[in-house]
Amino acid sequence: SQSWASQKGGSTTETVSVEARPTVPPHSSLPVRVALYKSNISYPYEFKADV
């Protein structure tokens, strides 16, 4: 799983490792990382995970 953070060039998103994959269970670390993502990133972003 590669980080799309470095792909987009966002230093803030480095903390959000790409565990947001369709195969990840609903109650894994995903909800927390999504929360971090939404609270830290304010500019338009193509979120690859379909949440």
Short mmCIF file of the C-alpha atoms (twelve columns), coordinates in Angstrom:
data_MODEL
# 
_entry.id   MODEL 
# 
loop_
_atom_site.group_PDB 
_atom_site.id 
_atom_site.type_symbol 
_atom_site.label_atom_id 
_atom_site.label_alt_id 
_atom_site.label_comp_id 
_atom_site.label_asym_id 
_atom_site.label_seq_id 
_atom_site.Cartn_x 
_atom_site.Cartn_y 
_atom_site.Cartn_z 
_atom_site.pdbx_PDB_model_num 
ATOM 1  C CA . SER A 1  0.000   0.000  0.000  1 
ATOM 2  C CA . GLN A 2  1.653   3.171  -1.207 1 
ATOM 3  C CA . SER A 3  1.030   6.539  0.347  1 
ATOM 4  C CA . TRP A 4  -0.973  8.850  -1.890 1 
ATOM 5  C CA . ALA A 5  0.145   11.640 0.402  1 
ATOM 6  C CA . SER A 6  3.559   11.817 -1.167 1 
ATOM 7  C CA . GLN A 7  1.836   11.271 -4.492 1 
ATOM 8  C CA . LYS A 8  -0.045  14.542 -4.068 1 
ATOM 9  C CA . GLY A 9  2.841   16.250 -2.313 1 
ATOM 10 C CA . GLY A 10 1.176   16.969 1.011  1 
ATOM 11 C CA . SER A 11 3.420   16.937 4.063  1 
ATOM 12 C CA . THR A 12 0.493   16.968 6.486  1 
ATOM 13 C CA . THR A 13 -0.972  13.811 5.029  1 
ATOM 14 C CA . GLU A 14 2.218   11.890 5.783  1 
ATOM 15 C CA . THR A 15 0.709   11.084 9.177  1 
ATOM 16 C CA . VAL A 16 -2.235  9.465  7.464  1 
ATOM 17 C CA . SER A 17 -0.879  6.205  6.128  1 
ATOM 18 C CA . VAL A 18 -3.020  4.719  3.416  1 
ATOM 19 C CA . GLU A 19 -4.915  2.076  5.320  1 
ATOM 20 C CA . ALA A 20 -8.120  3.333  3.824  1 
ATOM 21 C CA . ARG A 21 -8.528  0.357  1.551  1 
ATOM 22 C CA . PRO A 22 -11.824 -1.367 0.691  1 
ATOM 23 C CA . THR A 23 -10.517 -4.525 2.350  1 
ATOM 24 C CA . VAL A 24 -10.015 -2.837 5.714  1 
ATOM 25 C CA . PRO A 25 -12.664 -3.731 8.337  1 
ATOM 26 C CA . PRO A 26 -14.993 -0.859 9.408  1 
ATOM 27 C CA . HIS A 27 -13.725 -0.920 12.974 1 
ATOM 28 C CA . SER A 28 -10.025 -0.888 12.317 1 
ATOM 29 C CA . SER A 29 -7.765  2.161  12.512 1 
ATOM 30 C CA . LEU A 30 -9.562  3.571  9.468  1 
ATOM 31 C CA . PRO A 31 -12.144 5.770  11.272 1 
ATOM 32 C CA . VAL A 32 -9.415  7.431  13.325 1 
ATOM 33 C CA . ARG A 33 -7.227  8.080  10.291 1 
ATOM 34 C CA . VAL A 34 -10.169 9.451  8.328  1 
ATOM 35 C CA . ALA A 35 -10.927 11.766 11.256 1 
ATOM 36 C CA . LEU A 36 -7.314  12.919 11.277 1 
ATOM 37 C CA . TYR A 37 -7.476  13.359 7.531  1 
ATOM 38 C CA . LYS A 38 -10.601 15.503 7.609  1 
ATOM 39 C CA . SER A 39 -9.381  17.640 10.503 1 
ATOM 40 C CA . ASN A 40 -5.906  18.236 9.106  1 
ATOM 41 C CA . ILE A 41 -6.585  18.747 5.418  1 
ATOM 42 C CA . SER A 42 -8.684  21.687 4.349  1 
ATOM 43 C CA . TYR A 43 -7.766  22.050 0.687  1 
ATOM 44 C CA . PRO A 44 -9.576  20.056 -2.037 1 
ATOM 45 C CA . TYR A 45 -8.320  16.501 -2.154 1 
ATOM 46 C CA . GLU A 46 -9.091  13.436 -4.157 1 
ATOM 47 C CA . PHE A 47 -9.865  10.922 -1.448 1 
ATOM 48 C CA . LYS A 48 -9.271  7.521  -2.943 1 
ATOM 49 C CA . ALA A 49 -11.119 5.612  -0.250 1 
ATOM 50 C CA . ASP A 50 -14.837 5.411  -0.873 1 
ATOM 51 C CA . VAL A 51 -16.092 6.138  2.633  1 
# 
